[in-house]
């Protein structure tokens, strides 16, 4: 049986992929990023590797379990930060409120031009967040109804 090098503990791997930014205190991720700017961290399971959000892994390792009804908000507003002191579990509603206060505009229409109105939104739960989907587009694609 072929044996390779023993894998590094998760905390050691995580800390090896971030660098402390002295002015803000952020621990900036130097590893892979998702398209939206969040840090991607690979975890090995019995069935293989899976990418997870690095800030969630950092919070779980340094602070503890994230309540199932909460998502992690970056208080520093830096998506690639994994410093657990900059992370806070909040409800999705609170995270949305904080995002709007930071000046980020909320989309009013889907990419095909349908308005995001109360009757044209379907909320889809993901493991780490809730996303809005356009009901008209889902109906046209046969994915809803």
Backbone torsions as a table, in degrees:
resi	resn	phi	psi	omega
1	UNK	NA	130.2	-178.5
2	UNK	-83.2	128.3	177.2
3	UNK	-121.9	132.6	178.4
4	UNK	-96.8	-170.6	177.8
5	UNK	-64.7	146.2	178.9
6	UNK	-65.3	131.9	-179.9
7	UNK	-63.3	144.6	177.4
8	UNK	-67.4	144.7	175.1
9	UNK	-57.5	149.5	-175.0
10	UNK	-56.7	-45.5	-178.2
11	UNK	-61.3	-41.4	178.3
12	UNK	-63.6	-41.8	177.2
13	UNK	-64.3	-43.4	-178.8
14	UNK	-61.9	-48.7	-177.2
15	UNK	-68.3	-26.7	177.5
16	UNK	-73.2	-12.7	-178.7
17	UNK	-107.5	16.8	177.0
18	UNK	-136.7	156.7	-179.9
19	UNK	-131.9	136.2	-179.1
20	UNK	-75.1	130.3	176.5
21	UNK	-95.4	115.6	-170.0
22	UNK	-65.7	-29.8	-176.6
23	UNK	-77.5	-45.0	-176.2
24	UNK	-94.9	-21.2	-174.9
25	UNK	84.8	0.2	178.9
26	UNK	-67.7	146.6	170.1
27	UNK	-100.9	97.9	-173.8
28	UNK	-80.0	133.3	-177.2
29	UNK	-76.3	129.2	178.6
30	UNK	-105.8	-2.4	179.0
31	UNK	-86.5	-158.6	-177.2
32	UNK	-67.1	146.3	176.3
33	UNK	-121.0	145.6	169.8
34	UNK	-72.2	166.4	-179.8
35	UNK	-58.4	-29.6	-178.3
36	UNK	-84.4	3.1	175.1
37	UNK	96.2	-5.5	178.8
38	UNK	-81.2	149.5	-176.4
39	UNK	-76.3	134.7	178.3
40	UNK	-106.8	131.9	-177.9
41	UNK	-130.8	127.6	-178.5
42	UNK	-85.0	130.5	176.8
43	UNK	-118.2	133.9	178.9
44	UNK	-92.5	125.4	175.4
45	UNK	-112.0	176.0	179.0
46	UNK	-60.1	-33.3	-177.5
47	UNK	-90.1	-0.9	178.3
48	UNK	132.8	-167.4	-177.4
49	UNK	-87.6	147.8	176.4
50	UNK	-142.6	134.4	177.6
51	UNK	-80.5	135.5	176.8
52	UNK	-128.7	163.9	176.8
53	UNK	-73.6	121.4	-173.7
54	UNK	-64.3	-34.1	-179.1
55	UNK	-66.9	-31.8	177.0
56	UNK	-69.9	-41.5	178.1
57	UNK	-62.7	-44.3	179.4
58	UNK	-59.7	-45.4	179.9
59	UNK	-61.5	-45.8	-178.0
60	UNK	-63.9	-39.1	-178.9
61	UNK	-72.6	-38.5	-175.5
62	UNK	-91.3	-32.7	-173.5
63	UNK	-111.8	-52.8	-178.1
64	UNK	148.4	-171.8	-176.4
65	UNK	-64.4	143.0	177.1
66	UNK	-87.7	125.8	178.4
67	UNK	-55.8	143.5	-174.6
68	UNK	-63.4	-23.3	-179.7
69	UNK	-95.6	14.2	-177.1
70	UNK	-124.1	154.6	170.8
71	UNK	-121.2	165.5	-177.4
72	UNK	-95.0	127.2	177.4
73	UNK	-105.1	136.6	173.8
74	UNK	-85.3	105.1	179.1
75	UNK	-63.5	-27.3	-179.1
76	UNK	-82.8	-10.1	-179.3
77	UNK	65.4	20.6	176.6
78	UNK	-107.9	109.3	-173.5
79	UNK	-62.7	-28.8	-177.6
80	UNK	-91.2	9.7	179.2
81	UNK	-84.5	134.7	177.9
82	UNK	-119.9	15.8	178.8
83	UNK	-70.6	118.5	-177.1
84	UNK	-62.9	-21.4	177.3
85	UNK	-74.9	-14.2	178.1
86	UNK	-99.4	1.7	-175.4
87	UNK	-112.7	141.0	-178.9
88	UNK	-143.5	130.6	175.2
89	UNK	-75.0	125.2	-179.2
90	UNK	-137.9	166.4	174.8
91	UNK	-72.0	160.9	178.0
92	UNK	-60.5	-39.4	179.9
93	UNK	-61.3	-45.4	179.3
94	UNK	-64.4	-39.6	178.6
95	UNK	-63.0	-39.7	177.5
96	UNK	-65.3	-42.6	178.3
97	UNK	-60.4	-45.6	179.9
98	UNK	-64.1	-37.0	179.0
99	UNK	-64.8	-41.1	179.2
100	UNK	-68.8	-35.0	178.3
101	UNK	-65.4	-28.2	-177.1
102	UNK	-78.1	0.9	176.0
103	UNK	98.7	-4.2	179.2
104	UNK	-73.4	129.9	-179.2
105	UNK	-82.5	139.5	177.1
106	UNK	-86.9	135.3	179.7
107	UNK	-63.6	138.3	179.3
108	UNK	-104.2	-16.3	-179.3
109	UNK	-138.1	152.4	176.1
110	UNK	-76.3	176.3	-176.6
111	UNK	-68.4	-15.2	176.7
112	UNK	-98.2	4.6	174.1
113	UNK	95.2	0.3	177.6
114	UNK	-74.9	138.4	-178.8
115	UNK	-73.2	138.5	173.6
116	UNK	-81.8	84.3	177.1
117	UNK	-102.0	174.3	-178.6
118	UNK	-59.7	-33.8	-178.3
119	UNK	-89.2	-9.1	-177.1
120	UNK	-113.4	22.3	179.3
121	UNK	-119.5	134.8	170.8
122	UNK	-117.8	124.9	178.1
123	UNK	-89.0	126.8	-178.7
124	UNK	-116.0	123.0	-178.6
125	UNK	-84.6	128.2	172.7
126	UNK	-109.9	166.0	-178.6
127	UNK	-57.5	-31.0	-175.0
128	UNK	-115.1	-2.3	-177.5
129	UNK	-168.5	173.8	173.2
130	UNK	-115.6	131.7	-179.9
131	UNK	-115.4	153.1	176.5
132	UNK	-93.8	132.8	175.9
133	UNK	-121.8	150.2	-179.4
134	UNK	-80.1	119.4	-179.1
135	UNK	-62.3	-41.1	-178.7
136	UNK	-62.7	-41.5	178.7
137	UNK	-67.3	-41.2	178.8
138	UNK	-63.0	-40.6	177.5
139	UNK	-63.9	-43.2	179.9
140	UNK	-63.7	-31.5	180.0
141	UNK	-87.5	-2.9	-179.0
142	UNK	73.3	20.0	-179.0
143	UNK	-97.1	-0.8	-176.0
144	UNK	-147.1	146.5	174.2
145	UNK	143.2	NA	NA
